[in-house]
Amino acid sequence: MTNSIFIDTLKGIKRERPPVWFMRQAGRVLPSYLELRKKYSFAQMMDIPEVAAEVTLLPVYDLGVDAAILFSDILVIPEAMGMKLTFTDKGPVFDNPLCSGKDNFGKLKNNIQRLDKIYQTIDTILDTKPENIPLIGFCGGPFTTFCYMVQGLSSNHTFSNAVSLIYKDINKSKEILEKITEMSVIYAQNQIKHGVEAFQLFETHAGLIPEELYLEVMMPYVQKVSDEVRKTGTPFIFMPKGLGNGIETLTPKTADFVSIDWQIPILKARKMLNPQIGIQGNIDPRMLVADIKVIEKNLEQYIEFGKNNTNWIFNLGHGLIPEIPFENVKFVVDWVKKTDWKRSI
């Protein structure tokens, strides 16, 4: 047993309760984050290691979560591949998305030094974080990153140009996916070298294409990232949002834990997933906008599941949304920690 309930759970060590953390926990639900945003743009916050480290640790101090996740963005991979990216008030926009010209992909040149500041951020976090709080590293799933690179902006979440390219030119699509995966592996390996203790792959848009197409074309690239991460002994969490029944095909070789979205009831997800794979999630983040009594009633439904499933990480089916009051998120963290999960240790 370590001093981290999160790492113990990832490693299959039974603890008195599930660990709790949230995707997008270092963001707009935190008053302290909003204060920093008055001084820095989003891009500046990521680019200044001391600021990115501070933001990473805000939810640890403000909310009391059991793990920190690196404050960064999945689109640093396209940037490191030479694509110019601007973070606007409406979301990230690429100057020259791959759909805008036939030769844009050929012009890509690795700018791997772009990632150095992120490794500096990790170093700073490890120098300042509480000892019992592990740091989670991450990157975007190959398909999700592909969608943004081809489409060029985040406001159109159907990513019609990206999906069309897969059907029109599967060879070109695979060429792009291969390059993304190569860079993602380098990025993951370096995060681990700098000290992250777990790694999550965010495949946010797995549900955009048919399940069988995702499993056939995209999963081999996911597996490459997983293999390289787990080769180091680092636990690997896979979040295939929207994959649906496709989670039945995942094996213990795919991931140590799978993060489940809210479209699948957690009991059903547990039956669908290989029993050797841990489970993370799947609370609907929109539920956290409700009255505290409503939230508590919904949370109580998880006690029996948490009692019987010690390889479960308490989390959401996706990230926190800005409309959620800070007090509600704090209530949830405190509730998880104070609840009797009826586990015999």
BAPA-661466 format. One record per residue (C-alpha): chain; x, y, z; residue in one letter. Coordinates in nm, 4 decimals. Example, Ala and Ser with C-alpha at 12.3 -4.5 7.8 and 13.67 -1.06 7.14 Angstrom:
> mol	X	Y	Z	type
> A	1.2300	-0.4500	0.7800	A
> A	1.3670	-0.1060	0.7140	S
//
This chain:
> mol	X	Y	Z	type
> A	0.0000	0.0000	0.0000	M
> A	0.1273	0.3465	-0.0934	T
> A	0.0254	0.6828	0.0480	N
> A	-0.1847	0.7463	-0.2655	S
> A	-0.5340	0.6002	-0.2747	I
> A	-0.5447	0.6735	-0.6486	F
> A	-0.2277	0.4780	-0.7328	I
> A	-0.3262	0.1929	-0.5022	D
> A	-0.6607	0.1590	-0.6786	T
> A	-0.4941	0.1617	-1.0201	L
> A	-0.2636	-0.1162	-0.9031	K
> A	-0.5460	-0.3311	-0.7695	G
> A	-0.4853	-0.2654	-0.3998	I
> A	-0.8105	-0.2570	-0.2051	K
> A	-0.8703	0.0682	-0.0178	R
> A	-1.1427	0.1951	0.2130	E
> A	-1.3085	0.4080	-0.0554	R
> A	-1.2800	0.4924	-0.4248	P
> A	-1.0370	0.7704	-0.5165	P
> A	-1.1975	1.0835	-0.6604	V
> A	-1.0816	1.3282	-0.9245	W
> A	-1.2491	1.5053	-1.2164	F
> A	-1.1688	1.5632	-1.5783	M
> A	-1.1335	1.9408	-1.6367	R
> A	-1.1016	1.9882	-1.2615	Q
> A	-0.8470	2.2689	-1.3118	A
> A	-1.0766	2.5110	-1.4875	G
> A	-1.3691	2.7464	-1.4811	R
> A	-1.5527	2.5993	-1.1820	V
> A	-1.2684	2.7199	-0.9583	L
> A	-1.2803	3.0840	-0.8396	P
> A	-0.9016	3.0733	-0.7996	S
> A	-0.8648	2.9743	-1.1658	Y
> A	-1.0892	3.2592	-1.2770	L
> A	-0.8716	3.5021	-1.0824	E
> A	-0.5638	3.3781	-1.2681	L
> A	-0.7473	3.4112	-1.6002	R
> A	-0.7704	3.7851	-1.5351	K
> A	-0.3906	3.7962	-1.5572	K
> A	-0.3155	3.5392	-1.8267	Y
> A	-0.4674	3.4075	-2.1476	S
> A	-0.5287	3.0330	-2.1758	F
> A	-0.2233	2.9962	-2.3994	A
> A	-0.0062	3.1935	-2.1552	Q
> A	-0.1206	2.9750	-1.8677	M
> A	-0.0029	2.6663	-2.0540	M
> A	0.3218	2.8218	-2.1771	D
> A	0.4501	2.9492	-1.8421	I
> A	0.5541	2.6393	-1.6446	P
> A	0.5121	2.8040	-1.3040	E
> A	0.1578	2.9149	-1.3887	V
> A	0.0612	2.5821	-1.5473	A
> A	0.1916	2.4033	-1.2381	A
> A	-0.0064	2.6321	-1.0112	E
> A	-0.3259	2.5710	-1.2098	V
> A	-0.2642	2.1946	-1.2078	T
> A	-0.2589	2.1947	-0.8286	L
> A	-0.5493	2.4340	-0.7657	L
> A	-0.8124	2.1558	-0.7452	P
> A	-0.5928	1.9614	-0.5041	V
> A	-0.6004	2.2496	-0.2560	Y
> A	-0.9440	2.3934	-0.3378	D
> A	-1.1429	2.0721	-0.3845	L
> A	-0.9378	1.8063	-0.2077	G
> A	-0.9225	1.5634	-0.5027	V
> A	-0.6981	1.2568	-0.4820	D
> A	-0.4982	1.3219	-0.7996	A
> A	-0.3817	1.6126	-1.0120	A
> A	-0.3920	1.6076	-1.3912	I
> A	-0.1447	1.8052	-1.5955	L
> A	-0.2852	2.1410	-1.7057	F
> A	-0.2370	2.1391	-2.0807	S
> A	-0.4371	2.0706	-2.3981	D
> A	-0.4651	1.7758	-2.6359	I
> A	-0.3790	2.0027	-2.9284	L
> A	-0.0172	2.0502	-2.8269	V
> A	0.0521	1.7428	-3.0436	I
> A	-0.0554	1.9137	-3.3698	P
> A	0.1438	2.2189	-3.2614	E
> A	0.4479	1.9984	-3.2128	A
> A	0.3866	1.8689	-3.5653	M
> A	0.4161	2.2207	-3.7035	G
> A	0.0533	2.3344	-3.7175	M
> A	-0.0137	2.6894	-3.6046	K
> A	-0.2888	2.7078	-3.3437	L
> A	-0.4718	3.0036	-3.1917	T
> A	-0.6826	2.9738	-2.8765	F
> A	-0.9819	3.2048	-2.9211	T
> A	-1.2823	3.2787	-2.6985	D
> A	-1.4760	3.0319	-2.9145	K
> A	-1.2166	2.7592	-2.8873	G
> A	-0.8970	2.6553	-3.0655	P
> A	-0.8556	2.7323	-3.4362	V
> A	-0.5841	2.6094	-3.6720	F
> A	-0.4548	2.8567	-3.9328	D
> A	-0.4123	2.5881	-4.1972	N
> A	-0.6229	2.2808	-4.1219	P
> A	-0.5446	1.9745	-4.3266	L
> A	-0.8766	2.0017	-4.5096	C
> A	-0.7867	2.3436	-4.6547	S
> A	-0.5201	2.2284	-4.8982	G
> A	-0.3892	1.9107	-5.0568	K
> A	-0.0285	1.9755	-4.9561	D
> A	-0.0827	2.0865	-4.5945	N
> A	0.0061	1.7469	-4.4537	F
> A	0.3268	1.7396	-4.6573	G
> A	0.4298	2.0725	-4.5062	K
> A	0.4175	1.9423	-4.1493	L
> A	0.7535	1.9427	-3.9748	K
> A	0.8140	1.8208	-3.6240	N
> A	0.8576	2.1019	-3.3760	N
> A	0.9173	1.8721	-3.0805	I
> A	1.0815	2.1500	-2.8799	Q
> A	0.7310	2.2965	-2.8450	R
> A	0.6707	2.0305	-2.5804	L
> A	0.9717	2.1221	-2.3636	D
> A	0.7734	2.3753	-2.1585	K
> A	0.5243	2.1033	-2.0708	I
> A	0.8016	1.8853	-1.9323	Y
> A	0.9233	2.1874	-1.7358	Q
> A	0.5705	2.2196	-1.5984	T
> A	0.5798	1.8566	-1.4847	I
> A	0.9140	1.9163	-1.3116	D
> A	0.7707	2.2200	-1.1333	T
> A	0.4583	2.0308	-1.0248	I
> A	0.6621	1.7472	-0.8790	L
> A	0.8745	1.9958	-0.6861	D
> A	0.5691	2.1599	-0.5279	T
> A	0.2841	1.9067	-0.5031	K
> A	0.1797	1.7254	-0.1831	P
> A	0.3580	1.3916	-0.1489	E
> A	0.0395	1.1821	-0.1517	N
> A	-0.1001	1.3419	-0.4679	I
> A	0.0045	1.1695	-0.7921	P
> A	0.0221	1.3511	-1.1239	L
> A	-0.1735	1.2180	-1.4219	I
> A	-0.0300	1.2793	-1.7675	G
> A	-0.2371	1.2663	-2.0834	F
> A	-0.2737	1.3219	-2.4532	C
> A	-0.5584	1.3149	-2.7018	G
> A	-0.6585	0.9932	-2.8716	G
> A	-0.5261	0.9569	-3.2276	P
> A	-0.8712	0.9846	-3.3846	F
> A	-0.9761	1.2855	-3.1759	T
> A	-0.6513	1.4665	-3.2598	T
> A	-0.6988	1.3738	-3.6257	F
> A	-1.0473	1.5318	-3.6195	C
> A	-0.9150	1.8676	-3.4991	Y
> A	-0.6184	1.8678	-3.7367	M
> A	-0.8332	1.8003	-4.0402	V
> A	-1.1309	2.0170	-3.9444	Q
> A	-0.9308	2.3054	-3.8051	G
> A	-1.1674	2.4271	-3.5340	L
> A	-1.3590	2.2959	-3.2347	S
> A	-1.6953	2.4660	-3.2869	S
> A	-1.8136	2.1996	-3.5340	N
> A	-1.8142	1.8854	-3.3234	H
> A	-1.9486	1.6709	-3.6047	T
> A	-1.6064	1.7082	-3.7723	F
> A	-1.7652	1.6380	-4.1094	S
> A	-1.4479	1.7000	-4.3111	N
> A	-1.2460	1.4667	-4.0912	A
> A	-1.4999	1.1852	-4.1076	V
> A	-1.5384	1.2326	-4.4842	S
> A	-1.1622	1.2028	-4.5319	L
> A	-1.1657	0.8607	-4.3654	I
> A	-1.4193	0.7363	-4.6173	Y
> A	-1.2703	0.9162	-4.9174	K
> A	-0.9036	0.8392	-4.8587	D
> A	-0.8358	0.5796	-4.5921	I
> A	-0.4668	0.5548	-4.6876	N
> A	-0.4080	0.9276	-4.6390	K
> A	-0.6066	0.9125	-4.3150	S
> A	-0.3899	0.6282	-4.1870	K
> A	-0.0769	0.8203	-4.2831	E
> A	-0.1928	1.1133	-4.0703	I
> A	-0.2978	0.8858	-3.7841	L
> A	0.0404	0.7148	-3.7895	E
> A	0.2219	1.0478	-3.7566	K
> A	-0.0065	1.1553	-3.4732	I
> A	0.0562	0.8278	-3.2944	T
> A	0.4331	0.8531	-3.3344	E
> A	0.4327	1.1989	-3.1797	M
> A	0.1880	1.0926	-2.9058	S
> A	0.4164	0.8054	-2.8052	V
> A	0.7158	1.0391	-2.7788	I
> A	0.5073	1.2825	-2.5746	Y
> A	0.3792	1.0101	-2.3410	A
> A	0.7246	0.8611	-2.2911	Q
> A	0.8711	1.1988	-2.2007	N
> A	0.5896	1.2792	-1.9587	Q
> A	0.6627	0.9502	-1.7840	I
> A	1.0384	1.0187	-1.7805	K
> A	0.9636	1.3488	-1.6090	H
> A	0.7541	1.1789	-1.3411	G
> A	0.3827	1.1398	-1.4203	V
> A	0.2526	0.8347	-1.2341	E
> A	-0.0472	0.7488	-1.4526	A
> A	-0.1449	0.8300	-1.8092	F
> A	-0.4881	0.8879	-1.9647	Q
> A	-0.5722	0.8828	-2.3353	L
> A	-0.8668	1.1116	-2.4139	F
> A	-1.0513	0.9719	-2.7149	E
> A	-1.3307	1.2244	-2.6768	T
> A	-1.4854	1.1664	-3.0185	H
> A	-1.4801	0.7881	-3.0443	A
> A	-1.8560	0.7924	-3.1035	G
> A	-1.8369	1.0015	-3.4223	L
> A	-1.7888	0.7017	-3.6474	I
> A	-1.9460	0.3538	-3.6495	P
> A	-1.8229	0.1247	-3.3765	E
> A	-1.6817	-0.1314	-3.6171	E
> A	-1.4912	0.1360	-3.8089	L
> A	-1.3421	0.2765	-3.4905	Y
> A	-1.2369	-0.0670	-3.3695	L
> A	-1.0871	-0.1664	-3.7038	E
> A	-0.9069	0.1540	-3.7998	V
> A	-0.8456	0.3496	-3.4792	M
> A	-0.7836	0.0907	-3.2093	M
> A	-0.4466	-0.0232	-3.3483	P
> A	-0.3168	0.3314	-3.2932	Y
> A	-0.4610	0.3420	-2.9407	V
> A	-0.2913	0.0098	-2.8739	Q
> A	0.0461	0.1495	-2.9829	K
> A	0.0230	0.4305	-2.7282	V
> A	-0.0999	0.1916	-2.4602	S
> A	0.1816	-0.0553	-2.5239	D
> A	0.4510	0.2101	-2.4917	E
> A	0.3016	0.3584	-2.1752	V
> A	0.2477	0.0256	-2.0007	R
> A	0.5933	-0.0950	-2.1035	K
> A	0.7249	0.1545	-1.8470	T
> A	0.5027	0.0137	-1.5720	G
> A	0.2818	0.3238	-1.5793	T
> A	-0.0943	0.2586	-1.5416	P
> A	-0.2905	0.3446	-1.8573	F
> A	-0.6471	0.4803	-1.8528	I
> A	-0.8416	0.4820	-2.1797	F
> A	-1.1411	0.7114	-2.2266	M
> A	-1.3299	0.6126	-2.5462	P
> A	-1.6285	0.8488	-2.5110	K
> A	-1.9251	0.7332	-2.7166	G
> A	-1.7827	0.3930	-2.8082	L
> A	-2.0917	0.2278	-2.6591	G
> A	-2.1089	-0.1489	-2.6969	N
> A	-1.7566	-0.1400	-2.8351	G
> A	-1.6175	-0.1456	-2.4818	I
> A	-1.7024	-0.5179	-2.4786	E
> A	-1.4124	-0.5757	-2.7180	T
> A	-1.1513	-0.4121	-2.4923	L
> A	-0.9099	-0.6498	-2.3241	T
> A	-0.6617	-0.6232	-2.0358	P
> A	-0.3997	-0.5597	-2.3042	K
> A	-0.5860	-0.2420	-2.4050	T
> A	-0.5828	-0.0592	-2.0734	A
> A	-0.5605	-0.0950	-1.6974	D
> A	-0.8741	0.1176	-1.6503	F
> A	-1.1434	0.2355	-1.8906	V
> A	-1.3261	0.5630	-1.8346	S
> A	-1.6991	0.5238	-1.9007	I
> A	-1.9320	0.7965	-2.0249	D
> A	-2.2768	0.8561	-1.8776	W
> A	-2.4640	0.6996	-2.1703	Q
> A	-2.3916	0.3535	-2.0300	I
> A	-2.5265	0.2623	-1.6832	P
> A	-2.2325	0.1772	-1.4641	I
> A	-2.3607	-0.1703	-1.3737	L
> A	-2.4066	-0.2501	-1.7422	K
> A	-2.0610	-0.1140	-1.8206	A
> A	-1.9098	-0.3317	-1.5484	R
> A	-2.0732	-0.6416	-1.7010	K
> A	-1.9612	-0.5443	-2.0503	M
> A	-1.5996	-0.4765	-1.9605	L
> A	-1.3484	-0.7525	-1.9044	N
> A	-1.3427	-0.8080	-1.5247	P
> A	-0.9648	-0.7574	-1.5160	Q
> A	-1.0070	-0.3999	-1.6387	I
> A	-1.0765	-0.1318	-1.3795	G
> A	-1.3526	0.1205	-1.4358	I
> A	-1.3607	0.5003	-1.4043	Q
> A	-1.6640	0.7275	-1.4195	G
> A	-1.9509	0.7552	-1.5225	N
> A	-2.1458	1.0359	-1.3543	I
> A	-2.3172	1.2867	-1.5826	D
> A	-2.1415	1.6210	-1.5144	P
> A	-2.4677	1.8078	-1.5817	R
> A	-2.6140	1.6461	-1.2708	M
> A	-2.3801	1.8625	-1.0643	L
> A	-2.5761	2.1780	-1.1499	V
> A	-2.8681	2.0479	-0.9419	A
> A	-2.9587	2.1180	-0.5811	D
> A	-2.7326	1.9517	-0.3236	I
> A	-3.0146	1.7204	-0.2111	K
> A	-3.0667	1.6013	-0.5684	V
> A	-2.6932	1.5455	-0.6112	I
> A	-2.6710	1.3486	-0.2881	E
> A	-2.9654	1.1272	-0.3855	K
> A	-2.7962	1.0473	-0.7166	N
> A	-2.4641	0.9774	-0.5494	L
> A	-2.6153	0.7356	-0.2993	E
> A	-2.6964	0.5028	-0.5887	Q
> A	-2.3224	0.4409	-0.6270	Y
> A	-2.2569	0.3171	-0.2731	I
> A	-2.3491	-0.0441	-0.3447	E
> A	-2.1430	-0.0375	-0.6648	F
> A	-1.8466	0.1090	-0.4791	G
> A	-1.8794	-0.1548	-0.2080	K
> A	-1.8622	-0.4405	-0.4595	N
> A	-1.6111	-0.2879	-0.7023	N
> A	-1.2880	-0.1817	-0.5403	T
> A	-1.1253	-0.1293	-0.8828	N
> A	-1.3374	0.1805	-0.9466	W
> A	-1.2277	0.5437	-0.9654	I
> A	-1.4982	0.7983	-0.8839	F
> A	-1.5143	1.0413	-1.1751	N
> A	-1.7462	1.1908	-1.4344	L
> A	-1.8427	1.0600	-1.7764	G
> A	-1.6677	1.3648	-1.9213	H
> A	-1.5286	1.6965	-1.7949	G
> A	-1.6698	1.9501	-1.5532	L
> A	-1.8722	2.2204	-1.7271	I
> A	-1.8519	2.5927	-1.6394	P
> A	-2.2140	2.6103	-1.5191	E
> A	-2.1434	2.3853	-1.2198	I
> A	-2.1148	2.5784	-0.8912	P
> A	-1.7856	2.5347	-0.7106	F
> A	-1.9730	2.4472	-0.3895	E
> A	-2.1401	2.1520	-0.5602	N
> A	-1.8105	2.0050	-0.6775	V
> A	-1.6614	2.0476	-0.3308	K
> A	-1.9669	1.8767	-0.1824	F
> A	-1.9164	1.5759	-0.4093	V
> A	-1.5496	1.5372	-0.3146	V
> A	-1.6315	1.5653	0.0550	D
> A	-1.9205	1.3203	0.0159	W
> A	-1.6966	1.0585	-0.1448	V
> A	-1.4431	1.0929	0.1357	K
> A	-1.6957	1.0889	0.4234	K
> A	-1.9240	0.8141	0.2943	T
> A	-1.9054	0.4651	0.4435	D
> A	-1.8410	0.2477	0.1384	W
> A	-1.8960	-0.0664	0.3462	K
> A	-1.5675	-0.2206	0.2376	R
> A	-1.3864	-0.4660	0.4617	S
> A	-1.0151	-0.3865	0.4498	I
//
